[in-house]
Amino acid sequence: MDLKDTVNTMCSNDYKERFVAEYCQTKIRYERLKAMNTKRKARVLTFEPICSDELLRQQQSLMGQLLEVLEIRALREQITLPELELVIK
């Protein structure tokens, strides 16, 4: 799944469908940032971000916390979240 695959669902009239799209978008962005941070730490990243490692790790941590909140809310509201098969480049 890629971000472009979630666009139509974000425009749904059903809040549960929009919620799932929000979760998917956040998960995709989190996994991409995590992959970038891992590559940077391994010194194999093909570019040098302007931001510090600390700032990027803080962003990753906060995104992880948001995912946890969304997952808890999904359980409480009985919203099924998909298992995402992500392709991280």
Contacts in CASP RR format, 6 or more apart in sequence:
PFRMAT RR
TARGET T0000
AUTHOR 0000-0000-0000
METHOD contacts of the structure
MODEL  1
MDLKDTVNTMCSNDYKERFVAEYCQTKIRYERLKAMNTKRKARVLTFEPI
CSDELLRQQQSLMGQLLEVLEIRALREQITLPELELVIK
1 24 0 8 1.000
1 28 0 8 1.000
1 82 0 8 1.000
1 84 0 8 1.000
1 85 0 8 1.000
1 86 0 8 1.000
2 28 0 8 1.000
2 87 0 8 1.000
3 25 0 8 1.000
3 28 0 8 1.000
3 29 0 8 1.000
5 24 0 8 1.000
6 21 0 8 1.000
6 24 0 8 1.000
6 25 0 8 1.000
6 28 0 8 1.000
9 17 0 8 1.000
9 18 0 8 1.000
9 20 0 8 1.000
9 21 0 8 1.000
9 24 0 8 1.000
10 18 0 8 1.000
10 21 0 8 1.000
10 22 0 8 1.000
10 25 0 8 1.000
12 18 0 8 1.000
12 21 0 8 1.000
16 77 0 8 1.000
16 79 0 8 1.000
19 70 0 8 1.000
19 73 0 8 1.000
19 74 0 8 1.000
19 77 0 8 1.000
19 79 0 8 1.000
20 79 0 8 1.000
20 80 0 8 1.000
20 81 0 8 1.000
20 82 0 8 1.000
22 70 0 8 1.000
23 67 0 8 1.000
23 70 0 8 1.000
23 71 0 8 1.000
23 74 0 8 1.000
23 81 0 8 1.000
24 82 0 8 1.000
24 84 0 8 1.000
26 63 0 8 1.000
26 66 0 8 1.000
26 67 0 8 1.000
26 70 0 8 1.000
27 67 0 8 1.000
27 84 0 8 1.000
27 86 0 8 1.000
28 84 0 8 1.000
28 86 0 8 1.000
29 63 0 8 1.000
30 60 0 8 1.000
30 63 0 8 1.000
30 64 0 8 1.000
30 67 0 8 1.000
31 86 0 8 1.000
31 88 0 8 1.000
32 88 0 8 1.000
33 56 0 8 1.000
33 59 0 8 1.000
33 60 0 8 1.000
33 63 0 8 1.000
34 60 0 8 1.000
35 88 0 8 1.000
36 45 0 8 1.000
36 49 0 8 1.000
36 56 0 8 1.000
37 53 0 8 1.000
37 56 0 8 1.000
37 57 0 8 1.000
37 60 0 8 1.000
39 45 0 8 1.000
40 49 0 8 1.000
40 53 0 8 1.000
40 56 0 8 1.000
41 53 0 8 1.000
49 56 0 8 1.000
70 81 0 8 1.000
71 81 0 8 1.000
73 79 0 8 1.000
74 80 0 8 1.000
74 81 0 8 1.000
END
